């Protein structure tokens, strides 16, 4: 697993620990779902249900694959290797990527505007500066929009253990800040 991928996994774990108790449990996914749905008020009932189902599947897949002792929680140690295993988690990531990116396109034109992207990603818990850096890395058009397909592919790439230098890496750390010296 690449270092970049490990950092992405750590960040996802911290964000999905929505109640801040240091482990993942079903309540975390309920909280995250509610926050995302609050940002997706213009989305269709079908798209809202799809993200609810995707979050539910995410938790169910984790619990089924990792909760060997049946205690109802997933630790970061259990989470790290699993979430980046495409054989075990790929279909869950694909469903999540499709559902989340669809929320960004409530008018169905295939394009996601920056403000809604920012709202959805903020609801998940990402840092605003990093969200903007990610959006910029997706090469928005002149009207400051990206395609639904671009975002969905970016989400799937985020979970790939062998990828580095991808747009999603901008979510892990603070974006580079250029300093200019006036002479």
C-alpha positions as CSV (number, residue, x, y, z in Angstrom):
1,X,0.0,0.0,0.0
2,X,1.3,3.4,-0.9
3,X,1.9,6.0,1.8
4,X,-0.5,8.3,0.1
5,X,-3.3,5.7,0.2
6,X,-2.6,5.0,3.9
7,X,-3.0,8.7,4.6
8,X,-6.3,8.8,2.6
9,X,-7.6,5.8,4.6
10,X,-6.7,7.4,7.9
11,X,-8.6,10.6,6.9
12,X,-11.7,8.7,5.8
13,X,-11.7,6.8,9.2
14,X,-11.5,10.1,11.1
15,X,-14.3,11.6,9.0
16,X,-16.6,8.6,9.3
17,X,-16.0,8.6,13.1
18,X,-18.8,11.2,13.1
19,X,-19.5,11.0,16.8
20,X,-15.8,11.2,17.7
21,X,-15.5,8.2,19.9
22,X,-12.5,6.7,18.2
23,X,-14.2,3.8,16.5
24,X,-16.7,3.4,13.7
25,X,-20.2,2.2,14.5
26,X,-23.6,2.3,12.8
27,X,-24.4,5.5,14.5
28,X,-21.5,7.2,12.8
29,X,-23.0,6.4,9.4
30,X,-26.4,7.6,10.4
31,X,-24.9,10.9,11.5
32,X,-22.9,11.2,8.3
33,X,-25.9,10.4,6.2
34,X,-28.0,13.1,7.9
35,X,-25.3,15.7,7.4
36,X,-24.9,14.9,3.7
37,X,-28.7,14.9,3.2
38,X,-28.9,18.3,4.8
39,X,-26.6,19.6,2.2
40,X,-28.5,17.9,-0.6
41,X,-31.8,19.5,-0.2
42,X,-32.3,20.1,-4.0
43,X,-31.6,16.4,-4.8
44,X,-34.4,14.1,-5.9
45,X,-35.9,11.6,-3.4
46,X,-34.3,8.8,-5.5
47,X,-30.8,10.3,-5.2
48,X,-31.3,11.0,-1.5
49,X,-32.4,7.4,-1.0
50,X,-29.4,6.2,-3.0
51,X,-26.9,7.9,-0.7
52,X,-28.7,6.6,2.3
53,X,-28.4,3.1,0.9
54,X,-24.8,3.6,0.0
55,X,-23.9,4.7,3.5
56,X,-25.8,1.8,4.9
57,X,-24.0,-0.6,2.6
58,X,-20.7,1.0,3.6
59,X,-21.4,0.3,7.3
60,X,-22.8,-3.2,6.6
61,X,-19.8,-4.1,4.5
62,X,-17.4,-3.0,7.2
63,X,-19.3,-4.7,9.9
64,X,-19.6,-8.0,8.0
65,X,-16.0,-8.0,6.9
66,X,-14.3,-6.7,10.0
67,X,-16.3,-7.1,13.2
68,X,-15.1,-10.6,13.9
69,X,-15.8,-10.3,17.7
70,X,-19.3,-8.9,17.1
71,X,-18.9,-5.9,19.3
72,X,-20.5,-3.5,16.7
73,X,-17.4,-1.3,16.3
74,X,-14.5,-1.0,13.8
75,X,-11.1,0.2,15.0
76,X,-8.7,2.1,12.8
77,X,-6.4,-0.9,12.8
78,X,-9.2,-3.1,11.4
79,X,-10.3,-0.4,8.9
80,X,-7.0,0.5,7.3
81,X,-6.2,-2.6,5.3
82,X,-9.8,-3.4,4.4
83,X,-11.0,-0.1,3.0
84,X,-8.2,-0.1,0.4
85,X,-8.8,-3.6,-0.8
86,X,-10.7,-3.4,-4.1
87,X,-11.6,-7.1,-3.9
88,X,-13.3,-6.7,-0.6
89,X,-14.6,-3.2,-0.8
90,X,-14.6,-2.2,-4.5
91,X,-18.4,-2.6,-5.2
92,X,-19.2,-0.7,-2.0
93,X,-16.9,2.2,-3.1
94,X,-18.5,2.2,-6.6
95,X,-22.0,2.4,-5.2
96,X,-20.9,5.2,-2.8
97,X,-19.1,7.1,-5.6
98,X,-22.2,7.0,-7.8
99,X,-24.6,8.0,-5.1
100,X,-22.5,10.9,-3.7
101,X,-21.6,12.4,-7.1
102,X,-25.3,12.2,-8.2
103,X,-26.2,14.4,-5.2
104,X,-24.0,17.0,-6.7
105,X,-26.1,17.2,-9.9
106,X,-29.7,17.8,-8.7
107,X,-30.7,19.4,-12.1
108,X,-29.5,16.3,-14.0
109,X,-27.3,18.2,-16.5
110,X,-24.2,16.0,-15.7
111,X,-22.3,18.9,-14.1
112,X,-21.5,19.8,-10.6
113,X,-21.1,23.4,-9.6
114,X,-18.4,24.3,-7.0
115,X,-20.8,25.6,-4.3
116,X,-22.7,22.4,-4.0
117,X,-19.5,20.3,-4.2
118,X,-18.2,22.4,-1.4
119,X,-21.4,21.9,0.7
120,X,-21.4,18.1,0.2
121,X,-17.7,17.7,1.0
122,X,-18.0,20.0,4.0
123,X,-20.9,17.9,5.3
124,X,-18.6,14.9,5.1
125,X,-16.0,16.8,7.1
126,X,-13.3,17.7,4.7
127,X,-11.4,21.0,5.2
128,X,-12.6,23.8,2.9
129,X,-9.2,24.7,1.5
130,X,-8.6,21.1,0.6
131,X,-12.0,20.8,-1.0
132,X,-11.2,23.8,-3.3
133,X,-7.8,22.2,-4.1
134,X,-9.6,19.0,-5.1
135,X,-12.2,20.7,-7.2
136,X,-9.4,22.7,-9.0
137,X,-7.5,19.4,-9.5
138,X,-10.5,18.1,-11.4
139,X,-10.0,20.9,-14.0
140,X,-13.4,22.6,-13.8
141,X,-14.8,24.2,-17.0
142,X,-15.0,28.0,-17.6
143,X,-18.3,28.1,-15.6
144,X,-16.5,26.4,-12.6
145,X,-18.2,23.0,-13.0
146,X,-16.9,19.4,-13.1
147,X,-18.7,16.4,-14.5
148,X,-20.5,13.9,-12.4
149,X,-18.3,11.2,-14.0
150,X,-15.1,13.0,-13.0
151,X,-16.1,13.2,-9.4
152,X,-17.3,9.6,-9.3
153,X,-14.0,8.4,-10.8
154,X,-12.1,10.6,-8.3
155,X,-13.9,9.0,-5.4
156,X,-13.0,5.5,-6.7
157,X,-9.4,6.5,-7.2
158,X,-9.3,7.8,-3.6
159,X,-9.7,4.2,-2.4
160,X,-7.1,2.7,-4.7
161,X,-4.1,1.4,-2.7
162,X,-1.7,1.7,-5.6
163,X,-2.4,5.2,-6.7
164,X,-0.5,8.4,-5.7
165,X,-0.5,11.9,-7.1
166,X,-4.3,11.7,-7.7
167,X,-6.6,14.7,-7.1
168,X,-7.9,13.1,-3.9
169,X,-4.5,13.4,-2.3
170,X,-5.3,17.1,-2.0
171,X,-7.9,16.2,0.7
172,X,-5.2,14.7,3.0
173,X,-3.1,17.7,3.7
174,X,-3.1,21.4,3.4
175,X,-2.8,22.6,-0.2
176,X,0.5,24.2,-1.1
177,X,0.6,27.9,-0.4
178,X,2.7,30.1,-2.6
179,X,4.6,32.9,-0.9
180,X,5.7,35.8,-3.0
181,X,8.3,38.3,-2.1
182,X,7.7,41.9,-3.2
183,X,10.8,43.6,-4.4
